Every structure is written in C-alpha cells, then in structure tokens.
C-alpha cells in the first residue's frame, strides 16, 4: 500500500533540476551583459580621455611671437592639427581634429569595443565616441585676459 505522500511527490520529481538549469542560464546571461556593458563604458571613457589628451597636445602649439609680445594668443593651426593627429595615431585610434577661432581645438574620436558575451548573440562590436575641446586662455593674476 502506498501512502498519500508518495503519490503526490512523484509528479514533481526532477522539477528542481529544470529550475536550477534555467536560473543558472539566466544568471550567466546577466553576468555576460554586465561584463560587456562595463567594457563598453570603459572603452567610452578611454575614447574621451584620448580625445582630451590629443586636444591638449595640439593646444601646446601656440604662435610664439604674438604670445610673447602680449598681443594675442593663437594656435599654430597646422602644427596643432599635426600634433593632435600624431597623438591619436600613436594611441591607435581614429579621430578628427578641428580648430575654430584660432584658440579652440576640438577632437572627435571613434573606436569600437568587441564584446565577449554579446558576440554569442550576434553583436560583434559596439561603437564608442569621445569628444574633447581645449581652449587657449591668457590670464594675468588669475583673471582671463
């Protein structure tokens, strides 16, 4: 004779295994998303940092004579563009350099992050961009001139 307890339990046999497999799969997908999206954020920060460094590098190319004489402060456009592009090239990243107003250098950077887990879902790259601007400022006693 079988007890009531035995007949009730037989229909649920193995159900914990299916739940465990499903929840483990979901957890792995969530960890994969966290890793890849974190990697994309890191690549975005790197792109912004490289754009800022390239803009600063270009900003060091000042037309010396008028600056020394105190007349005006202006970037040597060709040297600034060349130095900023050389910085980006050395970093192994693509970007554009523009100079406006003779004292402002803007660098736009584009790069790609290659995900580790999202690639399994067919997403083989995530584009990232970074933009930074450097402006020449002449100051006297802490006040912009």
Buried (B, 14 or more C-beta within 10 A) or exposed (E): EEEEEEEEEEEEEEEEEEEEEEEEEEEEEEEBBEBBBEBBEEBBEBBBBBBBBBBBBBBBBBBEEEBEEEEEBBBBBEBBBBBBBEBBEEBEBEBBBEBEEEBBBBBBBBBBBEBEBBEEEEEEEBEBEBBBBBBBEEEEEEEEE
